Amino acid sequence: MEEKKGSRGWCGWFLVLIVLAAIAFAIFYAVRQKQHKSEPGAAPVPGPPGAVTKKYADALKIAMQFLDIQKSGKLENNNIPWRGDSALKDGSEEQLDLSKGMYDAGDHMKFGFPMAFTATVLSWTILEYGDQMKVVNQLEPAQDSLKWITDYLINAHPTDNVLYIQVGSPKVDHGCWERPEDMTEDRPLTQVNASAPGTDVAAETAAALASASLVFRSTDSAYSTLLLKHAKQLFTFADKYRGSYSISIPEVATFYNSTGYGDELLWAASWLYHATGDRSYFQYVTGKNGEDFANWGSPTWFSWDNKLAGAQVLLSRVSFFGPKDVSNSDVLQKYRDSAEAVMCGLLPKSPTATSSRTDSGLVWVSQWNALQHPVASALLAVIYSDYMLTSRTAKISCDGHYFRPSDLRKFAMSQADYVLGDNPMKMSYLVGYGDKYPQYVHHRGASIPADATTGCKDGFQWLKSDKPNPNIAMGALVGGPFLNESFVDSRNNSMQTEPSTYNSAVIVGLLSSLVTTSSVVQSFT
């Protein structure tokens, strides 16, 4: 009897174990299913804009001011005391109003290629981080600056297959040192057209207008429609009449030489897909043009000349948030994989981290305008990290090593902090921020007293002066340090002390992304 009782007890415990195992398996399966939908360890999705980080907010307010400094034309609500109306007759020889737009750098040229890139990056920033900009009262100024450029770009496109891509002669302009308000020299126009194509500049302008159409869609639908109309026409022109503008017009190569136009075609089509929802633009980037131009798997630097990394991140947005029949595209995954390769190259602890850095960790690619690449790279990194956060994607893999969105944000902050003074020179490269920043910025208007009377040539006394600039070019992001992290603050050292409008676009973007935490919207429309 005792033996049988013991057997029944053993059987009972065995049944209990089976039941417990079944329950454990059910729980394990349920957890795995839940984890499949929301990856393990995914950080919580940030809510509405959180607490403001003061240093980034202060820096953003300063950076925005340089866009006002660079404005051409009849100024509205001018807050820069040493700036006034200028270039009011630009375009008049062709009965066009090209008085608006922005001067490129420390000179008074209007170069359409980098100016359009400036507009595209400003639009992207507003679309991703407009709620954060609004918290610190910088959204409306950013929209105003964007419109100042897009008004110009619309007027620069008078017919379907004609785009004016430059105002002024670089040789004449760079032979003068004067305030823009005092210019009297001829300012000739340069155009691309069907017989002298400029696919790169036309496609970048299409990207600028398509992205801006999304910015103004809810506030000015008529203007948004006009922007999109020009964007479509320009893209058709760019694609139909293929050719680099630096080949059609060799003289532009001295200043803004284009190394190819495939990246601009993909970039523009990506923006047009976001702006229209038209699947033909998606098919454009995932079809033969993707095969020809995408260079999948090979990381590149995002800049006014090369938009591939930007297009890869922008198309990753579709992979993260797009409808399933689109987001499951194998070709789209190639763009996302390429974007992740870019991210892995930026992360300092990644096995594939780029060696193009200073000893203090600043990404450093070029001695001319060295800060453009690290700031633009940091902007892409924080955008991608926010896509991961919003979609609850826990990590990316870099050759088997895993990194979280917080790692990408940390990298972006390191580049921003370097710019703002956390560097061996203990100098802020954003003029007007902090206690120490460049005093001899290579900028005509900033270097000449507002009440000075000078012409084209006698103004060079101000270039040669050993006194600091009489006017502060507030918000200018100068070229930046050499690889050894030295910096020579000299007005004649344009390699390091000249700011540019497109530098302003990427630093405004980066600071806007860091000013506070928030999830990005899942759709621009």
Secondary structure, DSSP 8 states (H G I E B T S, - for coil): -HHHHHHHHHHHHHHHHHHHHHHHHHHHHHHHHHHHHS-TT------S-----HHHHHHHHHHHHHHHHTB-BS-SS---TT---B-TTTTGGGT-----SB--SSS--EEHHHHHHHHHHHHHHHHHHHHHHHHTT-HHHHHHHHHHHHHHHHHT--BTTBEEEEES-HHHHTT----GGG--S---EEEE-SSS--HHHHHHHHHHHHHHHHHTTTT-HHHHHHHHHHHHHHHHHHHHS---HHHHSGGGHHHH--S-SHHHHHHHHHHHHHHH--HHHHHHHHSHHHHHH--TT-----SSS--HHHHHHHHHHHHHHS-HHHHT-HHHHHHHHHHHHHHHHHSTTSTT--S-B-TTS-B---STTTTHHHHHHHHHHHHHHHHHHHHT---EEETTEEE-HHHHHHHHHHHHHHHTT-STT---SBTTSSS---SS-S-HHHHS-TT----TTTTHHHHH-SS--SS--TT-B-----TTS-----TT-HHHH---HHHHHHHHHHHHHHSS-----S---
